[in-house]
């Protein structure tokens, strides 16, 4: 792992980098603010106070006269505000709520015309880098409450707009439905009562047996009249869980909807998919949500969308908040601490989960969106892939040397080079001649096979020669052009392509038909779905996109990569069966995962588990699929960032997650790949994968000494698989995360150290993993929580008071500690899980200070559908207590 000094440097660089995340308008303002400051100093020196006035006036005129703005000059009924009035000047810099979040330049005139305060901030502190110049006054009216109807199980509230927002097509009357779903879950939804609007078509388990207010763990406060706010508090402590008071006001226009909330503390996690530290920075961090084919990079909207966060409270309790909205969105996290949602459509459909433990929050969240699927046992073994093996002979060569080296190895994968002309549901009978025989050989050795499938279907093959396109046309399942006249055509790996609409009622039958026909030729065991944001090598389509409000809405998050909704994907105004792509875009991968999992279940006879691994995900994708973190690089920083990524997806209900071990892009090296294999042995989903033109990085490709270290790492994983499988069972049944941050087990620590730790992590409650994620590091600082800890390798123990210690980090193995009081089920390893499952079990009992330990084992045949298994008492073995007897 990185040294403590290195981590401080990394976090410092992260903080400084994140302080630069500002809208283009602010970046422009800052350039001018520097010039203005110089002018101000000069004028002040010569003309005194009058000089300051002149320089500031000059700045405003300079911006007004010479810079373009995207704003529309509109006369607002609210009139101008006085920016030096108490409702403006009393607001601390850290508590300002941005009134001009869009791209383009704002001026004092335009800001005050909108009913907001204008006060440029020229502070040079990097911690205040994103302070808004234009911000809401403390008495901003927005919506007022016109009626509140209370019932035993909720409220119905009507709101009326008092002050135009400045965005086109304000909704004058907004309804708010508040429902006491369960004792631990509150839902509330803002919507237009007079016009139907798009709502996310994802199944969530909304409670039908609502509870009464007296039986909840929360209170809800909404005024009976006057300016609107909603505040949710925890009954037991009075802690605010969600409150719009002092946060960004409600704005509800047709294509711009906004709402803010206070945060309990600065300790906030989630809000994916982004590459960053696990702890989300509250330093004016702006995050974009719009699925994108984007190799992992910081401050970028990546493959998936997960508008869910977990927040720690002052007394170490935890709660969660989920916004069910799939439109292009921005979330700004502010120093107050506070958070603001800005989305481009739909409704605001919120859920608050009261915990009170972090584990409880994840359980309550997955109870709503669906429990994660139970993977087959073999899916927890080691997976191997690369793009361009050089044909079937190259793939066979790697399989042989892995077997010769006696490397534990369960599943061989193929990237797109196996296909004929990159066509889905085909294989190249020249370069991959004999692929069915190789798959049969894998099966004979107790191994498995998975191949990649992209959603883009070639539309230029001769008629009658390519069923995937011909059948799609007949079944009318492709996404349509904006005018609905024909399939919209983009470009992906096979050239020009059409895209299945997985919300079309015929799409599941279509996808099953293609998968079944290919399975009859090549009996695969799982499917890897890629490029499903959906990715497109041209912007929108081959014929462009129309100029309309769906393509060019009044608000696009300024931090959205590409700046346009159509960038690297389909036209936003493309037509899908149930709505526009504008609304459904970020659900594309999710909808494909559902169709793919359904097809696999049917192909496998309805009683055999398989796996889907999807690049693009959305809340509840974990019910159907796992995820890998995308096209990373063979760099040390990528190995570190994989850990926050895996922790986040365990929050999101997608525990079967991993990164491309040793790196996908670029050449790895022996030290990096060795350390990464040791770390990857503790990914829930373990796959080594790299691109073409790079060095071989399968474990058997290295020298003998390195092979031994990697083999030991794999054997350690295979030894621990019964424990890992049990964790997945608990995830499937109870919704518990498989991989956990330290604060889930240890919420109380000196200086809240566990809230900031994201290099170390835990498997369940028993194992603490301290990997090495920096070069030439053989000792490093790590945190050892207050408990008894046993070294896995020498069985010595430490009764830690809860502090940082210097860990030995030898090249030979990862640092692994066992928590005292744990019993861990183990099994002697072998080269496949098929063989390992025949070996004897081992029980590892790590006694606590009182001489006690407990644990459990879930065991079944490893492949039958869990929901179809009758769970006998001896299938879940629970060791309640073992005491040390002298």
Phi, psi and omega in degrees: 000163178292148177294163180299321178296317178298319180294320177299319179296317180298316180292324177297314178298320179299314182297316180295322180293318182292333179292346179269359179282095178225161178291160179301327179297319179291322178300318178295319180299320184293324176300314180289329181294327178297312179297320180297318180300316178298314179299320182298316181299315181297311180298318183297321181297325185262327187241359178070216185298328179296327179295321178297317180298317181295317182295320180292321176296320178299318179300312182297318179293321181299315179293316183298321187270334192242350182245139178285155175226147178274356183285156176259129177291112184228138175275122182258139180297333184295334182075175182283153172254163177263114190290343177263012178285162183302326182292350175253309188290340182279353184273120178297155180305320184290344183255007179292140178247120190298123178262357180224072185278349185282169173291163180101171187261135176254145175241169180299318181300312183292322180296309183289331176296333180277357180088023186240171183269147178236120178201090180302138180247122185250020179299145182259008179288129178297340179284350180239032186291339185246023182298125180294141172279324182249119188215161184288138174287162183293339181253024180302131187280301182060240181259144173243158180276128177255334177199150176225120175249116182260144173228179180295333188242015178163199180215153170237121188237138175247135182239148180232133181288128179255338187218119181305141185279340186093356176261149182297142170061057172303142171272116188290320180241124181241136176260146176230118175257123178249127183230130175276085187299303179219179178297331184250002183225127176247139172236145174211138188229129173263131182206168177271114183286347185255348181218127178294135179236160178299136172232148187298124182273047178252132181289123171234154185273075177291132182292137174260339177257079183292157180258165177272162182301327182293338184255016178259166175264009185223157170246148177237127181241120174226131182293153180282341177199172179087194184299134186285142164205161171227131178230129178245126180234158175276126183301319189290333186233344186079003181296134177287127178259328178203129178204130178275355180291126181078004180248180181301133185287163175293127169235130181225085173254172187301317184236022173210115179233133185223144171202141178243163176214149168293153169252151181290317178213179177282358183270093184230140186223154178109221178056065184252174010254120179219155175265118181189177170298160181297317177285120181285130179290136175265016182273066179055041181282125176250126183241131178263144180235104179189110188307136186211140170286090185220112175307142187307121176213152185291148176064029182238145169284124187255207194293324188241172181228122181218086181278061179231138175223157175243132182234134178270141180262169184301327182266016176077004167290168181224151172218168180227156177225134180232130173253115179273091181207134185245005178284165176305133192217154170232137172240126177251128179252125194242158187292347189313312007271146179207172182215140179234130173263135171225118182231162190258010179174188178073216178229171174258106185243097188259150172225133177243131182245129190268356179070238015268352177268158176303320177301317179300320180299313180295321177298316181292323178294314180286338171297325179283308188272348180114139179288148177299148178291156179267113180287155171293158184301319184296335181293344179271358175281191183272134180246148184223136181203157162205155175275120179074082171285351186086026179098184185296326181293321178296319179294317179297324179298316181293316178302317181295315184288332174294319178292317180298325180277359180056043176275129171304129193196114186254325191221127173263136182244159169234135170275189192293349182291347179284341187283156170278115180055029180064027180271128176304148174061031173222162166226153184282111184284356175264298183285333179240037176299131182090011179303317178301327179291322178296318178296319177298321178294319176301314180297322179296333178266013179074022180251179187224169185221135178225141177232162181275146173224130175257155182282338182292123183251120182303136181249013185240012177282153179305138182305132180087355183260346185225095185302328183301325177272316182301314180294323179298320177295315181297322182271356174059046187253006182274149173298140187260158169303162179304329179273359177075009188280333186194168176302139173286138186244124173244197179224127175224205188303319181279002186108217180290142188215155166258166186232121177301141175263102186283002170265357177286138183298340178269355190291323180296318178295321178298312183294319176299318181299317180290316182294319181295317180297321180286323179297329177296333177270314183230101188284078180290163183248349179194173182226137177254115182254122188237171172059027191252038174284331358274148179276145180213130183282352173240158181280109175089287179194170178297334181254014179081188180229151178291161176265096181216181186286343174284322178284326184230069181291162181296338178228125167235128181310123182301336179271004177290125180298140179088336176076347180232145179298329184279352186297124179064019178208198182275164174304136178297332181270007173301147185261126170250170190300322187253348181187189178274159175296335175307321180271326192260354188312307186286358176260001187298309180298322178298314181293326176292322179298320179298313181295323182290315178297320178298316179297316180297316180301319180290316180300323182276007175089005176084358182226011181236129181284149173217188178226149168241135173241120186245143176281316181263137185220164179209161178310127183091000173301328181298343174293334188241339194207160166259190186209146165241158194277009170096192191277080182278186182239155178280071181222153181298321180298327179292325177295321177296310185295343177296332185288308173302325178298316180290322176298318180298315184289339170287331170293323187278003179080025177232075187287337179279087188217146177199174177246161175292106185293136182078353176098140179275307182266140177086166180276130173280180173220171189299313182294312180300313184292325178296310179297323182288324175296323178294318175294313183298337176297346178247012166286142174301321176246118188247107179221134172262126187208133175217171188267177180286156177077006179248166183293153174298141180225013171295149186305327183283355181276352185264175179294167186300319181295318179291321177303318181297317180297316180292322177297319178298320178296318179292318178297323177297315178299312183296328175296324184271359186301323176301323177291315179298319180297322177295321176298320178293325176297315179296326176295316181294321185270317187250349180082012180287145176291151177276309176259134188229142169290160185300325186289345174296324180267329186230076183290340180252123177206155179300132178059022180054039183301319185294335179290340184252002184269120179221016168264317173278153178203172184236148163264114182058221179253000191256325189246133175248120184252128178237091184277170175253119183237024176219154187286148174052044182244115182239354169219148180198156178281136175215158182264131177246105185299165182291103182180178170267132183232131179256132172289125184301325191269326180245357173067008172288160181228159177230131170268095187277137173280356184096081183201170173284140174226165176270117179268142165284134181233068183294154179295336188289333182199162177283161175275121184227124180242145177249129181287130176301139184099004183253144168242125186243125176281133182231170175209141178301134185282169172206184186283347173218160174292331178303316179282321183298326182294345178272352184276169181289150173277156175230138177251119178258112181251117178251105187284145175276188185294340179267000180083021182244158175201156178211160179184182180209163177223128168256133182217134174214198182281357174086356183215337179291149178304127182299323182292344178263356182272133172278115185278107176276157182305326183278001177274334172247102182267123180243121174264105187285314183206133169236128180248143179287120180251125178271000000 
